[in-house]
Structure formats: structure tokens, C-alpha cells
Amino acid sequence: MRRHDERDHFSEISMLLSEIQSDVEQLNSRAQSMPQTPETLREGIAALADKIDALCDLSRR
């Protein structure tokens, strides 16, 4: 029973990470396409998107 719980837990984590990754990719795309967005904000969003991508990659291993 415990293994099933762990798989369900991991599955939920993976799903949540995928949703966060998708959300931040959309935010990054919007921020990069809006010239009025301050450069520091665009850089911060892009860095966050990169870190979330790396976290998602690690979770798939």
C-alpha cells in the first residue's frame, strides 16, 4: 500500500510541476513580447522559467 501512496504523491508533484512550468512559460512569453515590461522584470521571469524547467527535468529522472 505504501508504494501506491508514494506513486500517487509523485504523480501529483509531477502534475503540479508541469502546470507551474506551463504557467511560467506563458508568463515569460508575455513578458518578453511586451516592450514596456522593465528589463529587470523580464530577466527575473526568464531566470525563474529556467529554474522551473531544470526542476521539472530533475523530477523526471
C-alpha positions as CSV (number, residue, x, y, z in Angstrom):
1,M,0.0,0.0,0.0
2,R,2.8,2.4,0.8
3,R,4.3,2.2,-2.7
4,H,1.0,3.1,-4.2
5,D,0.8,6.1,-2.0
6,E,4.3,7.2,-2.9
7,R,3.5,6.8,-6.6
8,D,0.3,8.9,-6.2
9,H,2.2,11.5,-4.3
10,F,5.0,11.6,-7.0
11,S,2.3,11.8,-9.7
12,E,0.7,14.8,-8.1
13,I,4.0,16.5,-7.7
14,S,4.8,15.9,-11.4
15,M,1.4,17.2,-12.5
16,L,1.8,20.3,-10.3
17,L,5.3,21.0,-11.6
18,S,4.0,20.6,-15.2
19,E,1.3,23.1,-14.5
20,I,3.7,25.6,-12.9
21,Q,6.1,25.1,-15.8
22,S,3.3,25.9,-18.3
23,D,2.2,28.9,-16.4
24,V,5.7,30.4,-16.1
25,E,6.4,29.7,-19.8
26,Q,3.3,31.7,-20.7
27,L,4.2,34.5,-18.3
28,N,7.7,34.6,-19.7
29,S,6.4,34.7,-23.3
30,R,4.1,37.6,-22.5
31,A,6.8,39.5,-20.6
32,Q,9.3,39.1,-23.4
33,S,6.8,40.3,-26.0
34,M,5.8,43.4,-24.1
35,P,8.4,46.2,-24.7
36,Q,7.0,48.2,-21.7
37,T,7.9,45.4,-19.3
38,P,11.0,46.5,-17.4
39,E,14.2,44.6,-18.4
40,T,14.9,43.6,-14.8
41,L,11.4,42.0,-14.6
42,R,11.9,40.2,-17.9
43,E,15.2,38.9,-16.8
44,G,13.8,37.7,-13.5
45,I,10.9,35.9,-15.1
46,A,13.2,34.3,-17.6
47,A,15.5,33.1,-14.8
48,L,12.5,31.7,-12.9
49,A,11.4,29.9,-16.0
50,D,14.8,28.4,-16.5
51,K,14.9,27.2,-12.9
52,I,11.5,25.6,-13.1
53,D,12.5,23.9,-16.3
54,A,15.5,22.4,-14.5
55,L,13.4,21.3,-11.6
56,C,11.0,19.6,-13.9
57,D,13.9,17.8,-15.7
58,L,15.3,16.6,-12.4
59,S,11.9,15.3,-11.3
60,R,11.6,13.1,-14.4
61,R,14.8,11.3,-13.7
